[in-house]
Amino acid sequence: MPTVLVIDGFRFFFYSNEHMPKHILIEKAEKTAKFKLENVELVKSSGFNSTQLKTMRNLVEVNQELLIQRWDEFFSN
C-alpha cells in the first residue's frame, strides 16, 4: 500500500491492487476517504466531518498532478 503524501496528518495512499478510475485514499486517525483523481470528486468517506472533507478535497486538487503521476508510475509496471 504505497504512501504518496503525508500532509497535516492526512496520509494519501492507494493499494497495490487498485482499479480504475484513478483515485486516492486518505486516512487520518482511523478515518478514511476516497477521491477520484481526474475530476476530483469524493467517492466515499467514513468518519470525517465536512470541514475535513473540504480540506482534503483542496489538498487533492492542489496535488492532483503529482497524485496522478504517482498512480501512473506505480500501475504502469
N, CA, C and O atoms as a Tripos MOL2 file, in Angstrom:
@<TRIPOS>MOLECULE
protein
  308   307    77     0     0
PROTEIN
NO_CHARGES

@<TRIPOS>ATOM
      1 N           0.8440   -1.1520    0.0000 N.3       1 MET1
      2 CA          0.0000    0.0000    0.0000 C.3       1 MET1
      3 C           0.9020    1.2300    0.0000 C.2       1 MET1
      4 O           1.2640    1.7390    1.0610 O.2       1 MET1
      5 N           1.2570    1.7010   -1.1730 N.am      2 PRO2
      6 CA          2.1830    2.8300   -1.2850 C.3       2 PRO2
      7 C           1.5990    4.1370   -0.7410 C.2       2 PRO2
      8 O           0.4870    4.5300   -1.0940 O.2       2 PRO2
      9 N           2.3630    4.7910    0.1140 N.am      3 THR3
     10 CA          2.0110    6.1250    0.5910 C.3       3 THR3
     11 C           2.5820    7.1360   -0.3850 C.2       3 THR3
     12 O           3.7750    7.1070   -0.6860 O.2       3 THR3
     13 N           1.7470    8.0200   -0.8760 N.am      4 VAL4
     14 CA          2.1620    9.0200   -1.8590 C.3       4 VAL4
     15 C           2.5530   10.3200   -1.1690 C.2       4 VAL4
     16 O           3.5690   10.9230   -1.5140 O.2       4 VAL4
     17 N           1.7620   10.7530   -0.2070 N.am      5 LEU5
     18 CA          1.9920   12.0140    0.5040 C.3       5 LEU5
     19 C           1.4980   11.8950    1.9350 C.2       5 LEU5
     20 O           0.6220   11.0870    2.2410 O.2       5 LEU5
     21 N           2.0680   12.7040    2.7940 N.am      6 VAL6
     22 CA          1.5130   12.9230    4.1280 C.3       6 VAL6
     23 C           1.5200   14.4330    4.3440 C.2       6 VAL6
     24 O           2.5740   15.0680    4.3270 O.2       6 VAL6
     25 N           0.3370   14.9960    4.5470 N.am      7 ILE7
     26 CA          0.1880   16.4410    4.7430 C.3       7 ILE7
     27 C          -0.7410   16.6700    5.9290 C.2       7 ILE7
     28 O          -1.8660   16.1710    5.9530 O.2       7 ILE7
     29 N          -0.2660   17.4220    6.9010 N.am      8 ASP8
     30 CA         -1.0790   17.7550    8.0840 C.3       8 ASP8
     31 C          -1.7120   16.5200    8.7190 C.2       8 ASP8
     32 O          -2.8410   16.5830    9.2070 O.2       8 ASP8
     33 N          -0.9970   15.4080    8.7170 N.am      9 GLY9
     34 CA         -1.5040   14.1800    9.3120 C.3       9 GLY9
     35 C          -2.3930   13.3530    8.4070 C.2       9 GLY9
     36 O          -2.7750   12.2420    8.7750 O.2       9 GLY9
     37 N          -2.7370   13.8650    7.2250 N.am     10 PHE10
     38 CA         -3.5190   13.1020    6.2480 C.3      10 PHE10
     39 C          -2.5490   12.2570    5.4190 C.2      10 PHE10
     40 O          -1.6240   12.7900    4.8060 O.2      10 PHE10
     41 N          -2.7630   10.9500    5.4030 N.am     11 ARG11
     42 CA         -1.9190   10.0580    4.6020 C.3      11 ARG11
     43 C          -2.6470    9.7260    3.3070 C.2      11 ARG11
     44 O          -3.7550    9.1900    3.3270 O.2      11 ARG11
     45 N          -2.0210   10.0470    2.1880 N.am     12 PHE12
     46 CA         -2.5660    9.7980    0.8540 C.3      12 PHE12
     47 C          -1.9260    8.5240    0.3270 C.2      12 PHE12
     48 O          -0.7000    8.4240    0.2660 O.2      12 PHE12
     49 N          -2.7440    7.5500   -0.0540 N.am     13 PHE13
     50 CA         -2.1940    6.2630   -0.4750 C.3      13 PHE13
     51 C          -3.1560    5.5570   -1.4170 C.2      13 PHE13
     52 O          -4.2960    5.9800   -1.6050 O.2      13 PHE13
     53 N          -2.6710    4.4740   -2.0000 N.am     14 PHE14
     54 CA         -3.5240    3.5570   -2.7380 C.3      14 PHE14
     55 C          -3.0300    2.1520   -2.4790 C.2      14 PHE14
     56 O          -1.8900    1.9550   -2.0590 O.2      14 PHE14
     57 N          -3.8820    1.1750   -2.7290 N.am     15 TYR15
     58 CA         -3.4970   -0.2250   -2.5820 C.3      15 TYR15
     59 C          -2.8240   -0.6920   -3.8580 C.2      15 TYR15
     60 O          -3.0670   -0.1420   -4.9320 O.2      15 TYR15
     61 N          -1.9820   -1.7030   -3.7440 N.am     16 SER16
     62 CA         -1.2190   -2.1700   -4.9010 C.3      16 SER16
     63 C          -2.0820   -2.9300   -5.9070 C.2      16 SER16
     64 O          -1.6200   -3.2050   -7.0150 O.2      16 SER16
     65 N          -3.3030   -3.2720   -5.5580 N.am     17 ASN17
     66 CA         -4.1890   -3.9960   -6.4780 C.3      17 ASN17
     67 C          -5.4040   -3.1500   -6.8690 C.2      17 ASN17
     68 O          -6.4990   -3.6810   -7.0550 O.2      17 ASN17
     69 N          -5.2110   -1.8490   -6.9920 N.am     18 GLU18
     70 CA         -6.3120   -0.9320   -7.2910 C.3      18 GLU18
     71 C          -6.8290   -1.0910   -8.7200 C.2      18 GLU18
     72 O          -6.2390   -1.8010   -9.5340 O.2      18 GLU18
     73 N          -7.9180   -0.4290   -9.0000 N.am     19 HIS19
     74 CA         -8.6010   -0.4900  -10.2910 C.3      19 HIS19
     75 C          -8.9630    0.9260  -10.7220 C.2      19 HIS19
     76 O          -8.8760    1.8680   -9.9340 O.2      19 HIS19
     77 N          -9.3600    1.0620  -11.9540 N.am     20 MET20
     78 CA         -9.8010    2.3540  -12.4780 C.3      20 MET20
     79 C         -11.1900    2.6580  -11.9280 C.2      20 MET20
     80 O         -11.8930    1.7230  -11.5450 O.2      20 MET20
     81 N         -11.6080    3.8770  -11.8700 N.am     21 PRO21
     82 CA        -10.8930    5.0820  -12.2650 C.3      21 PRO21
     83 C          -9.7970    5.4150  -11.2540 C.2      21 PRO21
     84 O          -9.8050    4.9380  -10.1200 O.2      21 PRO21
     85 N          -8.8600    6.2430  -11.6940 N.am     22 LYS22
     86 CA         -7.7650    6.6570  -10.8170 C.3      22 LYS22
     87 C          -8.3500    7.3480   -9.5920 C.2      22 LYS22
     88 O          -9.2210    8.2110   -9.7010 O.2      22 LYS22
     89 N          -7.8560    6.9530   -8.4310 N.am     23 HIS23
     90 CA         -8.3700    7.5160   -7.1870 C.3      23 HIS23
     91 C          -7.2910    7.4760   -6.1130 C.2      23 HIS23
     92 O          -6.2620    6.8200   -6.2760 O.2      23 HIS23
     93 N          -7.5330    8.1730   -5.0320 N.am     24 ILE24
     94 CA         -6.6060    8.2000   -3.8990 C.3      24 ILE24
     95 C          -7.4040    7.9730   -2.6260 C.2      24 ILE24
     96 O          -8.5220    8.4680   -2.4790 O.2      24 ILE24
     97 N          -6.8220    7.2270   -1.7210 N.am     25 LEU25
     98 CA         -7.4010    7.0230   -0.4040 C.3      25 LEU25
     99 C          -6.6740    7.9400    0.5670 C.2      25 LEU25
    100 O          -5.4730    8.1760    0.4300 O.2      25 LEU25
    101 N          -7.3950    8.4470    1.5330 N.am     26 ILE26
    102 CA         -6.8160    9.3370    2.5330 C.3      26 ILE26
    103 C          -7.2640    8.8390    3.8970 C.2      26 ILE26
    104 O          -8.4410    8.5460    4.1120 O.2      26 ILE26
    105 N          -6.3060    8.7470    4.8180 N.am     27 GLU27
    106 CA         -6.6710    8.3400    6.1730 C.3      27 GLU27
    107 C          -6.0150    9.2500    7.1930 C.2      27 GLU27
    108 O          -4.9450    9.8180    6.9730 O.2      27 GLU27
    109 N          -6.6970    9.3580    8.3040 N.am     28 LYS28
    110 CA         -6.1810   10.1030    9.4540 C.3      28 LYS28
    111 C          -6.9440    9.6110   10.6740 C.2      28 LYS28
    112 O          -8.1750    9.6300   10.6950 O.2      28 LYS28
    113 N          -6.2170    9.1760   11.6790 N.am     29 ALA29
    114 CA         -6.8340    8.7430   12.9410 C.3      29 ALA29
    115 C          -7.9560    7.7260   12.7160 C.2      29 ALA29
    116 O          -9.0490    7.8630   13.2650 O.2      29 ALA29
    117 N          -7.6710    6.7120   11.9080 N.am     30 GLU30
    118 CA         -8.6050    5.6160   11.6210 C.3      30 GLU30
    119 C          -9.8690    6.0420   10.8720 C.2      30 GLU30
    120 O         -10.8480    5.2970   10.8360 O.2      30 GLU30
    121 N          -9.8530    7.2170   10.2840 N.am     31 LYS31
    122 CA        -10.9290    7.6740    9.4030 C.3      31 LYS31
    123 C         -10.4050    7.5470    7.9800 C.2      31 LYS31
    124 O          -9.2030    7.6790    7.7480 O.2      31 LYS31
    125 N         -11.2970    7.2930    7.0240 N.am     32 THR32
    126 CA        -10.8570    7.1390    5.6360 C.3      32 THR32
    127 C         -11.7870    7.8720    4.6760 C.2      32 THR32
    128 O         -12.9650    8.0960    4.9550 O.2      32 THR32
    129 N         -11.2110    8.2320    3.5380 N.am     33 ALA33
    130 CA        -11.9860    8.8350    2.4520 C.3      33 ALA33
    131 C         -11.3510    8.4100    1.1400 C.2      33 ALA33
    132 O         -10.1720    8.0610    1.0860 O.2      33 ALA33
    133 N         -12.1490    8.4450    0.0920 N.am     34 LYS34
    134 CA        -11.6850    8.0810   -1.2460 C.3      34 LYS34
    135 C         -12.1360    9.1700   -2.2130 C.2      34 LYS34
    136 O         -13.3070    9.5510   -2.2360 O.2      34 LYS34
    137 N         -11.1840    9.6710   -3.0170 N.am     35 PHE35
    138 CA        -11.4620   10.7070   -4.0050 C.3      35 PHE35
    139 C         -11.0240   10.2400   -5.3850 C.2      35 PHE35
    140 O          -9.9440    9.6680   -5.5360 O.2      35 PHE35
    141 N         -11.8600   10.4840   -6.3970 N.am     36 LYS36
    142 CA        -11.4250   10.3140   -7.7770 C.3      36 LYS36
    143 C         -10.3740   11.3740   -8.0630 C.2      36 LYS36
    144 O         -10.4260   12.4730   -7.5110 O.2      36 LYS36
    145 N          -9.4140   11.0410   -8.9310 N.am     37 LEU37
    146 CA         -8.3140   11.9620   -9.1910 C.3      37 LEU37
    147 C          -8.5000   12.8320  -10.4250 C.2      37 LEU37
    148 O          -8.1180   14.0020  -10.4050 O.2      37 LEU37
    149 N          -9.0700   12.3040  -11.4910 N.am     38 GLU38
    150 CA         -9.0690   13.0670  -12.7400 C.3      38 GLU38
    151 C         -10.0740   14.2110  -12.7130 C.2      38 GLU38
    152 O          -9.7430   15.3280  -13.1090 O.2      38 GLU38
    153 N         -11.2580   13.9610  -12.2690 N.am     39 ASN39
    154 CA        -12.2390   15.0180  -11.9810 C.3      39 ASN39
    155 C         -12.4960   14.8880  -10.4920 C.2      39 ASN39
    156 O         -13.3420   14.1040  -10.0640 O.2      39 ASN39
    157 N         -11.7650   15.6570   -9.7080 N.am     40 VAL40
    158 CA        -11.7340   15.4380   -8.2570 C.3      40 VAL40
    159 C         -13.1530   15.4100   -7.6960 C.2      40 VAL40
    160 O         -13.9270   16.3590   -7.8240 O.2      40 VAL40
    161 N         -13.4530   14.2760   -7.0710 N.am     41 GLU41
    162 CA        -14.7980   14.0560   -6.5360 C.3      41 GLU41
    163 C         -14.7040   13.0700   -5.3820 C.2      41 GLU41
    164 O         -13.9960   12.0670   -5.4710 O.2      41 GLU41
    165 N         -15.4140   13.3560   -4.3050 N.am     42 LEU42
    166 CA        -15.4800   12.4350   -3.1810 C.3      42 LEU42
    167 C         -16.2930   11.2120   -3.5870 C.2      42 LEU42
    168 O         -17.4110   11.3400   -4.0850 O.2      42 LEU42
    169 N         -15.7290   10.0310   -3.3730 N.am     43 VAL43
    170 CA        -16.4300    8.7860   -3.6710 C.3      43 VAL43
    171 C         -17.0940    8.2560   -2.4070 C.2      43 VAL43
    172 O         -18.2690    7.8880   -2.4190 O.2      43 VAL43
    173 N         -16.3280    8.2200   -1.3110 N.am     44 LYS44
    174 CA        -16.9040    7.7740   -0.0390 C.3      44 LYS44
    175 C         -16.0430    8.2730    1.1080 C.2      44 LYS44
    176 O         -14.8770    8.6290    0.9340 O.2      44 LYS44
    177 N         -16.6500    8.2870    2.2800 N.am     45 SER45
    178 CA        -15.9580    8.7780    3.4670 C.3      45 SER45
    179 C         -16.5040    8.0710    4.6940 C.2      45 SER45
    180 O         -17.6830    7.7250    4.7610 O.2      45 SER45
    181 N         -15.6250    7.8630    5.6590 N.am     46 SER46
    182 CA        -16.0380    7.2590    6.9180 C.3      46 SER46
    183 C         -15.3830    8.0120    8.0730 C.2      46 SER46
    184 O         -14.1840    7.8690    8.3110 O.2      46 SER46
    185 N         -16.1640    8.8050    8.7840 N.am     47 GLY47
    186 CA        -15.6980    9.4470    9.9970 C.3      47 GLY47
    187 C         -15.2700   10.8980    9.8920 C.2      47 GLY47
    188 O         -15.1540   11.5730   10.9150 O.2      47 GLY47
    189 N         -15.0310   11.4010    8.6850 N.am     48 PHE48
    190 CA        -14.5970   12.7870    8.5300 C.3      48 PHE48
    191 C         -15.7920   13.7360    8.5440 C.2      48 PHE48
    192 O         -16.8750   13.3960    8.0670 O.2      48 PHE48
    193 N         -15.5820   14.9320    9.0970 N.am     49 ASN49
    194 CA        -16.6340   15.9420    9.0490 C.3      49 ASN49
    195 C         -16.5050   16.7640    7.7640 C.2      49 ASN49
    196 O         -15.5430   16.5960    7.0140 O.2      49 ASN49
    197 N         -17.4560   17.6360    7.5150 N.am     50 SER50
    198 CA        -17.4800   18.3840    6.2510 C.3      50 SER50
    199 C         -16.2760   19.3140    6.1020 C.2      50 SER50
    200 O         -15.7930   19.5130    4.9870 O.2      50 SER50
    201 N         -15.7910   19.8770    7.1880 N.am     51 THR51
    202 CA        -14.6100   20.7430    7.1170 C.3      51 THR51
    203 C         -13.3800   19.9420    6.7030 C.2      51 THR51
    204 O         -12.5960   20.3910    5.8670 O.2      51 THR51
    205 N         -13.2150   18.7670    7.2830 N.am     52 GLN52
    206 CA        -12.0860   17.9090    6.9210 C.3      52 GLN52
    207 C         -12.1840   17.4620    5.4660 C.2      52 GLN52
    208 O         -11.1760   17.4190    4.7620 O.2      52 GLN52
    209 N         -13.3840   17.1300    5.0140 N.am     53 LEU53
    210 CA        -13.5660   16.7020    3.6260 C.3      53 LEU53
    211 C         -13.2300   17.8300    2.6600 C.2      53 LEU53
    212 O         -12.6300   17.5910    1.6110 O.2      53 LEU53
    213 N         -13.6080   19.0440    3.0010 N.am     54 LYS54
    214 CA        -13.2780   20.1920    2.1570 C.3      54 LYS54
    215 C         -11.7650   20.3970    2.1140 C.2      54 LYS54
    216 O         -11.2030   20.6580    1.0510 O.2      54 LYS54
    217 N         -11.1110   20.2810    3.2580 N.am     55 THR55
    218 CA         -9.6510   20.4000    3.3190 C.3      55 THR55
    219 C          -8.9910   19.3360    2.4520 C.2      55 THR55
    220 O          -8.0710   19.6340    1.6890 O.2      55 THR55
    221 N          -9.4560   18.1040    2.5670 N.am     56 MET56
    222 CA         -8.8760   17.0090    1.7760 C.3      56 MET56
    223 C          -9.1040   17.2310    0.2880 C.2      56 MET56
    224 O          -8.1990   17.0110   -0.5170 O.2      56 MET56
    225 N         -10.2890   17.6610   -0.0810 N.am     57 ARG57
    226 CA        -10.5580   17.9250   -1.4990 C.3      57 ARG57
    227 C          -9.5940   18.9850   -2.0290 C.2      57 ARG57
    228 O          -9.0490   18.8410   -3.1240 O.2      57 ARG57
    229 N          -9.3850   20.0440   -1.2560 N.am     58 ASN58
    230 CA         -8.4370   21.0830   -1.6640 C.3      58 ASN58
    231 C          -7.0300   20.5210   -1.8010 C.2      58 ASN58
    232 O          -6.3220   20.8610   -2.7480 O.2      58 ASN58
    233 N          -6.6130   19.6680   -0.8720 N.am     59 LEU59
    234 CA         -5.2850   19.0590   -0.9470 C.3      59 LEU59
    235 C          -5.1520   18.1640   -2.1770 C.2      59 LEU59
    236 O          -4.1030   18.1400   -2.8200 O.2      59 LEU59
    237 N          -6.2120   17.4300   -2.5020 N.am     60 VAL60
    238 CA         -6.1870   16.5930   -3.7100 C.3      60 VAL60
    239 C          -6.0730   17.4810   -4.9420 C.2      60 VAL60
    240 O          -5.2880   17.1860   -5.8430 O.2      60 VAL60
    241 N          -6.8370   18.5530   -4.9960 N.am     61 GLU61
    242 CA         -6.7920   19.4500   -6.1560 C.3      61 GLU61
    243 C          -5.4140   20.0890   -6.3150 C.2      61 GLU61
    244 O          -4.8890   20.1560   -7.4260 O.2      61 GLU61
    245 N          -4.8270   20.5560   -5.2190 N.am     62 VAL62
    246 CA         -3.5080   21.1970   -5.2720 C.3      62 VAL62
    247 C          -2.4290   20.2020   -5.7050 C.2      62 VAL62
    248 O          -1.4850   20.5700   -6.4040 O.2      62 VAL62
    249 N          -2.5700   18.9500   -5.2890 N.am     63 ASN63
    250 CA         -1.5580   17.9260   -5.5710 C.3      63 ASN63
    251 C          -1.9900   16.9490   -6.6570 C.2      63 ASN63
    252 O          -1.3890   15.8860   -6.8120 O.2      63 ASN63
    253 N          -3.0160   17.2980   -7.4000 N.am     64 GLN64
    254 CA         -3.6070   16.3950   -8.3870 C.3      64 GLN64
    255 C          -2.5770   15.8590   -9.3850 C.2      64 GLN64
    256 O          -2.5360   14.6560   -9.6440 O.2      64 GLN64
    257 N          -1.7650   16.7240   -9.9330 N.am     65 GLU65
    258 CA         -0.7890   16.2990  -10.9340 C.3      65 GLU65
    259 C           0.1750   15.2570  -10.3560 C.2      65 GLU65
    260 O           0.4400   14.2370  -10.9930 O.2      65 GLU65
    261 N           0.6900   15.5060   -9.1700 N.am     66 LEU66
    262 CA          1.6040   14.5670   -8.5230 C.3      66 LEU66
    263 C           0.9120   13.2450   -8.2170 C.2      66 LEU66
    264 O           1.4880   12.1820   -8.4460 O.2      66 LEU66
    265 N          -0.3110   13.2960   -7.7050 N.am     67 LEU67
    266 CA         -1.0410   12.0800   -7.3570 C.3      67 LEU67
    267 C          -1.2940   11.2220   -8.5950 C.2      67 LEU67
    268 O          -1.1340   10.0020   -8.5460 O.2      67 LEU67
    269 N          -1.6830   11.8430   -9.6950 N.am     68 ILE68
    270 CA         -1.9070   11.1020  -10.9430 C.3      68 ILE68
    271 C          -0.5870   10.5400  -11.4580 C.2      68 ILE68
    272 O          -0.5370    9.4020  -11.9260 O.2      68 ILE68
    273 N           0.4670   11.3210  -11.3760 N.am     69 GLN69
    274 CA          1.7830   10.8540  -11.8210 C.3      69 GLN69
    275 C           2.2100    9.6190  -11.0290 C.2      69 GLN69
    276 O           2.6920    8.6470  -11.6120 O.2      69 GLN69
    277 N           2.0390    9.6490   -9.7270 N.am     70 ARG70
    278 CA          2.4250    8.5030   -8.8920 C.3      70 ARG70
    279 C           1.5710    7.2770   -9.2030 C.2      70 ARG70
    280 O           2.0770    6.1550   -9.2200 O.2      70 ARG70
    281 N           0.2830    7.4860   -9.4480 N.am     71 TRP71
    282 CA         -0.6010    6.3790   -9.8350 C.3      71 TRP71
    283 C          -0.0880    5.7660  -11.1330 C.2      71 TRP71
    284 O           0.0870    4.5510  -11.2240 O.2      71 TRP71
    285 N           0.1540    6.6120  -12.1410 N.am     72 ASP72
    286 CA          0.6070    6.1300  -13.4490 C.3      72 ASP72
    287 C           1.9370    5.3960  -13.3430 C.2      72 ASP72
    288 O           2.1130    4.3450  -13.9600 O.2      72 ASP72
    289 N           2.8700    5.9330  -12.5720 N.am     73 GLU73
    290 CA          4.1710    5.2840  -12.3990 C.3      73 GLU73
    291 C           4.0130    3.9130  -11.7520 C.2      73 GLU73
    292 O           4.6270    2.9450  -12.2020 O.2      73 GLU73
    293 N           3.2130    3.8190  -10.7220 N.am     74 PHE74
    294 CA          3.0620    2.5580   -9.9960 C.3      74 PHE74
    295 C           2.3580    1.5010  -10.8420 C.2      74 PHE74
    296 O           2.7850    0.3470  -10.8710 O.2      74 PHE74
    297 N           1.2910    1.8830  -11.5240 N.am     75 PHE75
    298 CA          0.4870    0.8960  -12.2340 C.3      75 PHE75
    299 C           0.9320    0.6600  -13.6720 C.2      75 PHE75
    300 O           0.3430   -0.1680  -14.3660 O.2      75 PHE75
    301 N           1.9580    1.3670  -14.1320 N.am     76 SER76
    302 CA          2.4630    1.1110  -15.4880 C.3      76 SER76
    303 C           3.3940   -0.0900  -15.5170 C.2      76 SER76
    304 O           3.7280   -0.5820  -16.5950 O.2      76 SER76
    305 N           3.8150   -0.5670  -14.3670 N.am     77 ASN77
    306 CA          4.7410   -1.7170  -14.3010 C.3      77 ASN77
    307 C           4.0260   -3.0260  -14.4400 C.2      77 ASN77
    308 O           4.6580   -4.0820  -14.4060 O.2      77 ASN77
@<TRIPOS>BOND
     1     1     2 1
     2     2     3 1
     3     3     4 2
     4     3     5 am
     5     5     6 1
     6     6     7 1
     7     7     8 2
     8     7     9 am
     9     9    10 1
    10    10    11 1
    11    11    12 2
    12    11    13 am
    13    13    14 1
    14    14    15 1
    15    15    16 2
    16    15    17 am
    17    17    18 1
    18    18    19 1
    19    19    20 2
    20    19    21 am
    21    21    22 1
    22    22    23 1
    23    23    24 2
    24    23    25 am
    25    25    26 1
    26    26    27 1
    27    27    28 2
    28    27    29 am
    29    29    30 1
    30    30    31 1
    31    31    32 2
    32    31    33 am
    33    33    34 1
    34    34    35 1
    35    35    36 2
    36    35    37 am
    37    37    38 1
    38    38    39 1
    39    39    40 2
    40    39    41 am
    41    41    42 1
    42    42    43 1
    43    43    44 2
    44    43    45 am
    45    45    46 1
    46    46    47 1
    47    47    48 2
    48    47    49 am
    49    49    50 1
    50    50    51 1
    51    51    52 2
    52    51    53 am
    53    53    54 1
    54    54    55 1
    55    55    56 2
    56    55    57 am
    57    57    58 1
    58    58    59 1
    59    59    60 2
    60    59    61 am
    61    61    62 1
    62    62    63 1
    63    63    64 2
    64    63    65 am
    65    65    66 1
    66    66    67 1
    67    67    68 2
    68    67    69 am
    69    69    70 1
    70    70    71 1
    71    71    72 2
    72    71    73 am
    73    73    74 1
    74    74    75 1
    75    75    76 2
    76    75    77 am
    77    77    78 1
    78    78    79 1
    79    79    80 2
    80    79    81 am
    81    81    82 1
    82    82    83 1
    83    83    84 2
    84    83    85 am
    85    85    86 1
    86    86    87 1
    87    87    88 2
    88    87    89 am
    89    89    90 1
    90    90    91 1
    91    91    92 2
    92    91    93 am
    93    93    94 1
    94    94    95 1
    95    95    96 2
    96    95    97 am
    97    97    98 1
    98    98    99 1
    99    99   100 2
   100    99   101 am
   101   101   102 1
   102   102   103 1
   103   103   104 2
   104   103   105 am
   105   105   106 1
   106   106   107 1
   107   107   108 2
   108   107   109 am
   109   109   110 1
   110   110   111 1
   111   111   112 2
   112   111   113 am
   113   113   114 1
   114   114   115 1
   115   115   116 2
   116   115   117 am
   117   117   118 1
   118   118   119 1
   119   119   120 2
   120   119   121 am
   121   121   122 1
   122   122   123 1
   123   123   124 2
   124   123   125 am
   125   125   126 1
   126   126   127 1
   127   127   128 2
   128   127   129 am
   129   129   130 1
   130   130   131 1
   131   131   132 2
   132   131   133 am
   133   133   134 1
   134   134   135 1
   135   135   136 2
   136   135   137 am
   137   137   138 1
   138   138   139 1
   139   139   140 2
   140   139   141 am
   141   141   142 1
   142   142   143 1
   143   143   144 2
   144   143   145 am
   145   145   146 1
   146   146   147 1
   147   147   148 2
   148   147   149 am
   149   149   150 1
   150   150   151 1
   151   151   152 2
   152   151   153 am
   153   153   154 1
   154   154   155 1
   155   155   156 2
   156   155   157 am
   157   157   158 1
   158   158   159 1
   159   159   160 2
   160   159   161 am
   161   161   162 1
   162   162   163 1
   163   163   164 2
   164   163   165 am
   165   165   166 1
   166   166   167 1
   167   167   168 2
   168   167   169 am
   169   169   170 1
   170   170   171 1
   171   171   172 2
   172   171   173 am
   173   173   174 1
   174   174   175 1
   175   175   176 2
   176   175   177 am
   177   177   178 1
   178   178   179 1
   179   179   180 2
   180   179   181 am
   181   181   182 1
   182   182   183 1
   183   183   184 2
   184   183   185 am
   185   185   186 1
   186   186   187 1
   187   187   188 2
   188   187   189 am
   189   189   190 1
   190   190   191 1
   191   191   192 2
   192   191   193 am
   193   193   194 1
   194   194   195 1
   195   195   196 2
   196   195   197 am
   197   197   198 1
   198   198   199 1
   199   199   200 2
   200   199   201 am
   201   201   202 1
   202   202   203 1
   203   203   204 2
   204   203   205 am
   205   205   206 1
   206   206   207 1
   207   207   208 2
   208   207   209 am
   209   209   210 1
   210   210   211 1
   211   211   212 2
   212   211   213 am
   213   213   214 1
   214   214   215 1
   215   215   216 2
   216   215   217 am
   217   217   218 1
   218   218   219 1
   219   219   220 2
   220   219   221 am
   221   221   222 1
   222   222   223 1
   223   223   224 2
   224   223   225 am
   225   225   226 1
   226   226   227 1
   227   227   228 2
   228   227   229 am
   229   229   230 1
   230   230   231 1
   231   231   232 2
   232   231   233 am
   233   233   234 1
   234   234   235 1
   235   235   236 2
   236   235   237 am
   237   237   238 1
   238   238   239 1
   239   239   240 2
   240   239   241 am
   241   241   242 1
   242   242   243 1
   243   243   244 2
   244   243   245 am
   245   245   246 1
   246   246   247 1
   247   247   248 2
   248   247   249 am
   249   249   250 1
   250   250   251 1
   251   251   252 2
   252   251   253 am
   253   253   254 1
   254   254   255 1
   255   255   256 2
   256   255   257 am
   257   257   258 1
   258   258   259 1
   259   259   260 2
   260   259   261 am
   261   261   262 1
   262   262   263 1
   263   263   264 2
   264   263   265 am
   265   265   266 1
   266   266   267 1
   267   267   268 2
   268   267   269 am
   269   269   270 1
   270   270   271 1
   271   271   272 2
   272   271   273 am
   273   273   274 1
   274   274   275 1
   275   275   276 2
   276   275   277 am
   277   277   278 1
   278   278   279 1
   279   279   280 2
   280   279   281 am
   281   281   282 1
   282   282   283 1
   283   283   284 2
   284   283   285 am
   285   285   286 1
   286   286   287 1
   287   287   288 2
   288   287   289 am
   289   289   290 1
   290   290   291 1
   291   291   292 2
   292   291   293 am
   293   293   294 1
   294   294   295 1
   295   295   296 2
   296   295   297 am
   297   297   298 1
   298   298   299 1
   299   299   300 2
   300   299   301 am
   301   301   302 1
   302   302   303 1
   303   303   304 2
   304   303   305 am
   305   305   306 1
   306   306   307 1
   307   307   308 2
@<TRIPOS>SUBSTRUCTURE
     1 MET1         2 RESIDUE 1 A MET
     2 PRO2         6 RESIDUE 1 A PRO
     3 THR3        10 RESIDUE 1 A THR
     4 VAL4        14 RESIDUE 1 A VAL
     5 LEU5        18 RESIDUE 1 A LEU
     6 VAL6        22 RESIDUE 1 A VAL
     7 ILE7        26 RESIDUE 1 A ILE
     8 ASP8        30 RESIDUE 1 A ASP
     9 GLY9        34 RESIDUE 1 A GLY
    10 PHE10       38 RESIDUE 1 A PHE
    11 ARG11       42 RESIDUE 1 A ARG
    12 PHE12       46 RESIDUE 1 A PHE
    13 PHE13       50 RESIDUE 1 A PHE
    14 PHE14       54 RESIDUE 1 A PHE
    15 TYR15       58 RESIDUE 1 A TYR
    16 SER16       62 RESIDUE 1 A SER
    17 ASN17       66 RESIDUE 1 A ASN
    18 GLU18       70 RESIDUE 1 A GLU
    19 HIS19       74 RESIDUE 1 A HIS
    20 MET20       78 RESIDUE 1 A MET
    21 PRO21       82 RESIDUE 1 A PRO
    22 LYS22       86 RESIDUE 1 A LYS
    23 HIS23       90 RESIDUE 1 A HIS
    24 ILE24       94 RESIDUE 1 A ILE
    25 LEU25       98 RESIDUE 1 A LEU
    26 ILE26      102 RESIDUE 1 A ILE
    27 GLU27      106 RESIDUE 1 A GLU
    28 LYS28      110 RESIDUE 1 A LYS
    29 ALA29      114 RESIDUE 1 A ALA
    30 GLU30      118 RESIDUE 1 A GLU
    31 LYS31      122 RESIDUE 1 A LYS
    32 THR32      126 RESIDUE 1 A THR
    33 ALA33      130 RESIDUE 1 A ALA
    34 LYS34      134 RESIDUE 1 A LYS
    35 PHE35      138 RESIDUE 1 A PHE
    36 LYS36      142 RESIDUE 1 A LYS
    37 LEU37      146 RESIDUE 1 A LEU
    38 GLU38      150 RESIDUE 1 A GLU
    39 ASN39      154 RESIDUE 1 A ASN
    40 VAL40      158 RESIDUE 1 A VAL
    41 GLU41      162 RESIDUE 1 A GLU
    42 LEU42      166 RESIDUE 1 A LEU
    43 VAL43      170 RESIDUE 1 A VAL
    44 LYS44      174 RESIDUE 1 A LYS
    45 SER45      178 RESIDUE 1 A SER
    46 SER46      182 RESIDUE 1 A SER
    47 GLY47      186 RESIDUE 1 A GLY
    48 PHE48      190 RESIDUE 1 A PHE
    49 ASN49      194 RESIDUE 1 A ASN
    50 SER50      198 RESIDUE 1 A SER
    51 THR51      202 RESIDUE 1 A THR
    52 GLN52      206 RESIDUE 1 A GLN
    53 LEU53      210 RESIDUE 1 A LEU
    54 LYS54      214 RESIDUE 1 A LYS
    55 THR55      218 RESIDUE 1 A THR
    56 MET56      222 RESIDUE 1 A MET
    57 ARG57      226 RESIDUE 1 A ARG
    58 ASN58      230 RESIDUE 1 A ASN
    59 LEU59      234 RESIDUE 1 A LEU
    60 VAL60      238 RESIDUE 1 A VAL
    61 GLU61      242 RESIDUE 1 A GLU
    62 VAL62      246 RESIDUE 1 A VAL
    63 ASN63      250 RESIDUE 1 A ASN
    64 GLN64      254 RESIDUE 1 A GLN
    65 GLU65      258 RESIDUE 1 A GLU
    66 LEU66      262 RESIDUE 1 A LEU
    67 LEU67      266 RESIDUE 1 A LEU
    68 ILE68      270 RESIDUE 1 A ILE
    69 GLN69      274 RESIDUE 1 A GLN
    70 ARG70      278 RESIDUE 1 A ARG
    71 TRP71      282 RESIDUE 1 A TRP
    72 ASP72      286 RESIDUE 1 A ASP
    73 GLU73      290 RESIDUE 1 A GLU
    74 PHE74      294 RESIDUE 1 A PHE
    75 PHE75      298 RESIDUE 1 A PHE
    76 SER76      302 RESIDUE 1 A SER
    77 ASN77      306 RESIDUE 1 A ASN
